[in-house]
Amino acid sequence: MLSRPLWHPQSEIFSRPLTMMPNRLLAFFFRAGLAFAVQAASADEKPMMKAVVAHEYGTPEVLKFEQVPRPEPKDDEALVHVIASGVNPADPLTLNGKYAQEWGTHLPLIPGYDIAGVVEKVGAKITTLKVGDAVYGYPTFGGGWAEFVTVKEWEVAAKPKSLSFAEAAAVPMCALTAWRALVDTAQLQAGQTILIHGGSGGVGSFAVQIAKARGAKVIATASTANQDLLKQLGADVPIDYTKTKFEDVAKDVDAVLDPVGRETLAGSYGVVKKGGIVISLVARPDPVEIEKRQIRGATVWVQPKAKDLAEIAHLIDARKIKPVVTQVLPLSEAIAAEQQAATHHTRGKVVLRVADEPKS
Ligand SMILES: NC(=O)c1ccc[n+]([C@@H]2O[C@H](COP(=O)([O-])OP(=O)(O)OC[C@H]3O[C@@H](n4cnc5c(N)ncnc54)[C@H](OP(=O)(O)O)[C@@H]3O)[C@@H](O)[C@H]2O)c1
């Protein structure tokens, strides 16, 4: 994964010796020179923006809140004025640098894979977006924890009309992941049964609702404190994983969604019926278990896709899906947000507020 490079303005200062001149002439040249200098500076100066920036890999504490140059969209990009940006467990993973080589991340980086905002400027080859459009989406290489971010056309779609920008920023990465797992990979049908681990988290809370919207029966796990949320989301059989083994409740399911891994994934093979599927977001299903039980296994990796974002927005505006936003923090509190994301026990979503909601 590549992070967007940040560029830094170069400033040049020219000085010329003042020759002997009459005072009035000197004053004229000084004023004219000053006016020219101001004009030249404003033409040269790149506009700045507030952003959360990492200049080194590490824990959330390496993040700095600072002024950086505003990115300029290329011909195939749009510049989005970010109103809110979502927080994901992927943010601390990118920040720790462990996957830097694999994902192509480089410093300095601005985190933030979820955005909701207003199109500020479009490149010459942009055809479907125009200045002033309210959009939401997932910039592939992050950069959302800033006042402005550049996006490709296929990374964003029209913001769901029924949501605020802060709510819309909670949607893209998690809903796209759940969509790719349940709709594209499991091809979940009405009447089928799915076990969704971590049903109260970012991905899980969308997965429960997408599965219900498709007419499936949902068994979902979460800790004691989140049993109420599982029921509100529509889970038919909520399981408190701290008290009950899911293997004792779920039997012969058509699909399992695993955002947890380890023992949770290991115990999941045995609850799937022949021909069913185990989908993990965090590990590769064990080929030996898959073959032995005559089931299927898949690892799903999320990707931005405007078409899916549009379908998700449609379901949101039809009141079939809604994001669960538990906390909205100012952008300057990105460190706290990142620390929360690293716990893997977030209820719904945390969102960073970048700018005030525009008046409609
Ligand atoms: N492959 C991909 O493309 C992709 C995309 C998105 C996310 N992910 C990964 O998927 C994982 C989940 O993401 P997320 O955004 O949903 O994270 P999250 O918001 O932190 O949610 C994690 C969920 O897991 C639950 N959980 C924790 N331990 C559990 C256990 N032992 N058994 C059952 N549930 C447990 C938590 O419930 P309680 O709080 O009630 O314990 C919470 O609901 C992360 O590791 C993330 O990096 C991968």
The ligand as an SDF file (V2000), in Angstrom:
LIG
                    3D

 48 52  0  0  0  0  0  0  0  0999 V2000
   -8.8830   -7.7220    5.1980 N   0  0  0  0  0  0  0  0  0  0  0  0
   -9.3720   -6.4750    5.1020 C   0  0  0  0  0  0  0  0  0  0  0  0
   -9.4400   -5.9010    4.0100 O   0  0  0  0  0  0  0  0  0  0  0  0
   -9.8370   -5.7780    6.3340 C   0  0  0  0  0  0  0  0  0  0  0  0
  -10.6920   -4.6710    6.2370 C   0  0  0  0  0  0  0  0  0  0  0  0
  -11.1600   -4.0710    7.3970 C   0  0  0  0  0  0  0  0  0  0  0  0
  -10.7650   -4.5710    8.6350 C   0  0  0  0  0  0  0  0  0  0  0  0
   -9.8990   -5.6090    8.6860 N   0  0  0  0  0  0  0  0  0  0  0  0
   -9.4730   -6.1700    9.9750 C   0  0  0  0  0  0  0  0  0  0  0  0
  -10.6000   -6.7640   10.5910 O   0  0  0  0  0  0  0  0  0  0  0  0
  -10.5050   -6.6220   11.9900 C   0  0  0  0  0  0  0  0  0  0  0  0
  -11.8090   -6.0170   12.5030 C   0  0  0  0  0  0  0  0  0  0  0  0
  -11.9400   -4.6890   12.0260 O   0  0  0  0  0  0  0  0  0  0  0  0
  -13.0240   -3.7470   12.7030 P   0  0  0  0  0  0  0  0  0  0  0  0
  -12.9330   -2.4250   12.0310 O   0  0  0  0  0  0  0  0  0  0  0  0
  -14.3310   -4.4210   12.7250 O   0  0  0  0  0  0  0  0  0  0  0  0
  -12.4290   -3.6690   14.1840 O   0  0  0  0  0  0  0  0  0  0  0  0
  -13.1100   -3.1450   15.5170 P   0  0  0  0  0  0  0  0  0  0  0  0
  -14.0610   -2.0430   15.1840 O   0  0  0  0  0  0  0  0  0  0  0  0
  -12.0320   -2.9020   16.4910 O   0  0  0  0  0  0  0  0  0  0  0  0
  -14.0360   -4.3610   16.0140 O   0  0  0  0  0  0  0  0  0  0  0  0
  -13.4800   -5.5270   16.5220 C   0  0  0  0  0  0  0  0  0  0  0  0
  -14.6110   -6.4160   16.9840 C   0  0  0  0  0  0  0  0  0  0  0  0
  -14.1040   -7.6920   17.3540 O   0  0  0  0  0  0  0  0  0  0  0  0
  -14.7620   -8.0860   18.5610 C   0  0  0  0  0  0  0  0  0  0  0  0
  -13.8990   -9.0440   19.2380 N   0  0  0  0  0  0  0  0  0  0  0  0
  -12.6960   -8.8280   19.8390 C   0  0  0  0  0  0  0  0  0  0  0  0
  -12.2510  -10.0150   20.3190 N   0  0  0  0  0  0  0  0  0  0  0  0
  -13.1860  -10.9630   20.0070 C   0  0  0  0  0  0  0  0  0  0  0  0
  -13.3100  -12.3590   20.2250 C   0  0  0  0  0  0  0  0  0  0  0  0
  -12.3680  -13.0500   20.8570 N   0  0  0  0  0  0  0  0  0  0  0  0
  -14.3970  -13.0000   19.7460 N   0  0  0  0  0  0  0  0  0  0  0  0
  -15.3690  -12.3130   19.0930 C   0  0  0  0  0  0  0  0  0  0  0  0
  -15.3270  -10.9960   18.8570 N   0  0  0  0  0  0  0  0  0  0  0  0
  -14.2330  -10.3250   19.3160 C   0  0  0  0  0  0  0  0  0  0  0  0
  -15.0230   -6.8230   19.3200 C   0  0  0  0  0  0  0  0  0  0  0  0
  -16.1450   -7.0120   20.1940 O   0  0  0  0  0  0  0  0  0  0  0  0
  -16.0380   -6.6040   21.7530 P   0  0  0  0  0  0  0  0  0  0  0  0
  -15.5550   -5.1700   21.7640 O   0  0  0  0  0  0  0  0  0  0  0  0
  -17.4340   -6.7490   22.2370 O   0  0  0  0  0  0  0  0  0  0  0  0
  -15.0510   -7.5450   22.3610 O   0  0  0  0  0  0  0  0  0  0  0  0
  -15.3790   -5.8720   18.1840 C   0  0  0  0  0  0  0  0  0  0  0  0
  -16.7490   -5.9930   17.8910 O   0  0  0  0  0  0  0  0  0  0  0  0
   -9.2700   -5.7650   12.2710 C   0  0  0  0  0  0  0  0  0  0  0  0
   -8.1950   -6.6140   12.6100 O   0  0  0  0  0  0  0  0  0  0  0  0
   -9.0120   -5.0850   10.9450 C   0  0  0  0  0  0  0  0  0  0  0  0
   -7.6670   -4.7440   10.7650 O   0  0  0  0  0  0  0  0  0  0  0  0
   -9.4310   -6.2320    7.5680 C   0  0  0  0  0  0  0  0  0  0  0  0
  1  2  1  0
  2  3  2  0
  2  4  1  0
  4  5  1  0
  4 48  2  0
  5  6  2  0
  6  7  1  0
  7  8  2  0
  8  9  1  0
  8 48  1  0
  9 10  1  0
  9 46  1  0
 10 11  1  0
 11 12  1  0
 11 44  1  0
 12 13  1  0
 13 14  1  0
 14 15  2  0
 14 16  1  0
 14 17  1  0
 17 18  1  0
 18 19  2  0
 18 20  1  0
 18 21  1  0
 21 22  1  0
 22 23  1  0
 23 24  1  0
 23 42  1  0
 24 25  1  0
 25 26  1  0
 25 36  1  0
 26 27  1  0
 26 35  1  0
 27 28  2  0
 28 29  1  0
 29 30  1  0
 29 35  2  0
 30 31  1  0
 30 32  2  0
 32 33  1  0
 33 34  2  0
 34 35  1  0
 36 37  1  0
 36 42  1  0
 37 38  1  0
 38 39  2  0
 38 40  1  0
 38 41  1  0
 42 43  1  0
 44 45  1  0
 44 46  1  0
 46 47  1  0
M  CHG  2   8   1  16  -1
M  END
$$$$
